[in-house]
Amino acid sequence: MSIVQESVAEDVQSVGDINNIAEQDWDQFLTFMLAGEEYGIDILRVQEIKGLDSVTEIPNTPEYVLGVINLRGNVIPVIDLRMRFGIECQEYNRTTVVIVVRVRKEERELTLGIVVDNVTDVYNIDPERIDAAPEFGAQVDTSFVAGIAGVDDGMVILLDVDKVASSVSELKQSELGAR
C-alpha cells in the first residue's frame, strides 16, 4: 500500500468513527439557570424562547402561576419556576426569559411558558451518563427530577416538564384560557 493509500484509508476510518459517534443515541437538553443552579429540559419539548413581556394575571390560581400570555393568537399559561420550586424570588431583568414548552397530561398536550433566570446552553448527553434522581425520603418531593447529569465541570438537574407542569395542567382549562 502506498503512503497516499494509507492516508486515504486512515481518513476513511476517521470518517467512519465520526459517523459512529453521530449515530449514538445522545439526548439534547436545553439548559437554564435558577438561583445559580443549572437545570435542563429535553430540547424536543421546547417550542421557543422569548423575552418576558406582560402577563395577564388570572385570579384564584396558585402563586407560581403568573397568568397567561398571547402567543400568536394562542393563550398560554405561564409559571415562575423559582416559585414552583420554592426558591427565593428575584426581580426579573433583561436575561429573564420564558421557555415555551409542550407538556403532556394523559392523552392531551398543553403548551406552557416557564420563567427562568436565563438560558445557558444546549448539551448532548449520553443517556447512560444520566444518574437517577437522588432520594431524600418522603419529606422532599423530587418527582419532577428526571435525573442528574455531569457536564463539563458541573452537574445539570434534568427536569421532567410533564411533572413540573402537573398541577398547572390540572387547573380548569377555562381558568387559564388554554385550548
DAVENBEL-V880200 format. One record per pair of residues at least 6 apart in sequence whose C-alpha atoms are under 8 Angstrom apart, sorted by the first residue. I is the first residue (numbers start at 0). J is the second residue. D is the distance in Angstrom with one decimal. If there is no record, write none. Layout:
BEGIN
i = (I;I)
j = (J;J)
d = (D;D)
END
This chain:
BEGIN
i = (24;24;25;25;25;25;26;26;26;26;26;27;27;27;27;27;27;27;28;28;28;28;28;28;28;28;29;29;29;29;29;29;29;29;29;30;30;30;30;30;30;30;30;30;30;31;31;31;31;31;31;31;31;31;32;32;32;32;32;32;33;33;33;33;33;34;34;34;34;36;37;37;37;38;38;38;38;39;39;39;39;40;40;40;40;42;44;44;44;45;45;45;45;46;46;46;46;47;47;47;48;48;48;48;49;49;49;49;50;50;50;50;50;51;51;51;51;53;54;54;54;54;54;55;55;55;55;56;56;56;57;57;57;57;57;62;63;63;63;63;63;63;64;64;64;64;64;65;65;65;65;66;66;66;66;67;67;67;67;67;67;68;68;68;68;69;73;74;74;74;74;75;75;75;75;75;75;76;76;76;76;76;76;77;77;77;77;77;78;78;78;78;79;79;79;80;80;80;81;81;81;81;82;91;94;94;95;95;95;95;96;96;96;96;96;97;97;97;97;98;98;98;98;99;99;99;99;100;100;100;100;100;101;101;101;101;102;102;102;102;102;102;102;103;103;104;104;104;109;109;109;111;122;124;128;128;129;129;129;129;130;130;130;131;131;131;132;132;132;132;132;133;134;142;143;143;143;143;143;143;144;144;144;144;145;145;145;145;146;146;146;147;147;147;147;148;148;148;148;149;172)
j = (125;126;123;124;125;126;41;123;124;125;126;41;42;43;121;122;123;124;39;40;41;42;121;122;123;124;39;40;41;42;118;119;120;121;122;37;38;39;40;118;119;120;121;122;155;37;38;39;115;116;117;118;119;120;38;115;116;117;118;119;80;81;115;116;117;81;86;87;116;155;154;155;156;155;156;157;158;155;156;157;158;157;158;159;160;121;100;101;102;98;99;100;101;98;99;100;101;98;99;100;96;97;98;99;96;97;98;99;93;94;95;96;97;95;96;97;114;68;65;66;67;68;77;65;66;67;68;65;66;67;65;66;67;174;175;82;78;79;80;81;82;83;76;77;78;79;167;76;77;78;79;76;77;78;175;74;75;76;77;175;176;74;75;76;77;75;177;175;176;177;178;110;111;112;175;176;177;110;111;112;175;176;177;97;111;112;113;114;111;112;113;114;113;114;115;113;114;115;87;88;114;115;88;116;116;117;114;115;116;117;114;115;116;117;118;112;113;114;115;112;113;114;115;110;111;112;113;110;111;112;113;160;108;109;110;111;108;109;110;111;160;161;164;109;161;161;165;168;168;177;178;164;150;148;148;149;146;147;148;149;146;147;148;145;146;147;141;144;145;146;147;141;141;162;158;159;160;161;162;163;156;157;158;159;156;157;158;159;156;157;158;154;155;156;157;154;155;156;157;155;178)
d = (7.0;7.7;5.9;5.3;4.6;6.2;7.4;5.5;5.3;6.3;6.6;6.1;5.7;7.8;6.6;5.5;4.5;6.2;5.5;5.2;4.6;4.9;5.5;5.3;6.6;7.5;5.4;5.5;6.4;5.3;7.6;7.7;6.0;4.5;6.7;6.5;5.4;4.1;6.5;6.0;5.5;5.2;5.9;7.4;7.8;5.6;5.4;6.3;6.8;7.2;5.5;4.1;4.9;7.1;6.2;6.6;5.5;5.5;6.4;6.8;7.9;6.7;6.1;5.4;7.6;7.8;7.4;8.0;7.5;7.8;7.3;5.2;6.5;5.2;4.6;5.7;6.9;6.3;6.0;4.6;6.0;5.8;5.4;7.0;6.9;8.0;5.4;5.3;7.2;6.9;6.0;4.5;6.5;7.7;5.4;5.3;6.8;6.1;5.2;7.3;6.8;5.8;4.5;6.0;5.7;5.3;6.5;7.8;7.9;7.9;6.8;4.6;6.0;6.5;5.2;5.8;7.6;7.2;6.8;5.8;5.5;5.3;7.8;7.7;5.2;5.2;6.4;6.0;4.1;6.6;7.6;5.1;7.3;7.2;7.0;7.3;5.5;5.3;7.3;8.0;4.9;5.3;7.4;6.0;4.4;6.5;7.6;7.8;5.6;5.4;6.5;5.8;5.6;7.3;7.4;6.2;5.2;4.3;5.5;6.7;7.8;5.7;5.3;6.6;7.1;6.3;7.7;7.8;6.0;5.7;7.7;6.2;5.7;6.6;7.6;7.6;6.2;7.6;5.4;6.1;6.1;7.9;7.2;8.0;5.9;4.4;5.7;7.2;7.8;6.3;5.0;6.2;5.9;4.7;7.0;6.1;5.8;6.2;6.7;6.2;7.9;7.3;6.6;7.7;6.4;5.2;7.0;5.9;4.6;5.3;5.7;5.7;6.6;6.1;7.5;5.6;5.3;4.5;6.4;5.5;5.2;6.5;7.5;6.8;5.6;4.3;6.4;5.7;5.4;6.2;7.6;7.9;6.6;5.8;4.6;6.3;5.7;5.3;6.2;7.1;6.3;5.0;7.2;6.2;5.7;6.9;7.3;6.8;7.3;7.7;7.9;7.9;8.0;7.6;6.3;7.4;5.9;5.6;4.7;7.6;5.4;5.1;6.2;7.0;4.6;6.4;7.1;5.9;6.3;4.6;6.2;7.8;7.4;7.0;5.8;5.2;7.2;7.9;5.0;5.4;6.9;5.9;4.6;5.8;7.8;5.4;5.1;5.2;6.3;5.1;7.1;6.7;5.8;4.8;5.7;5.6;5.3;6.7;7.2;6.3;7.1)
END
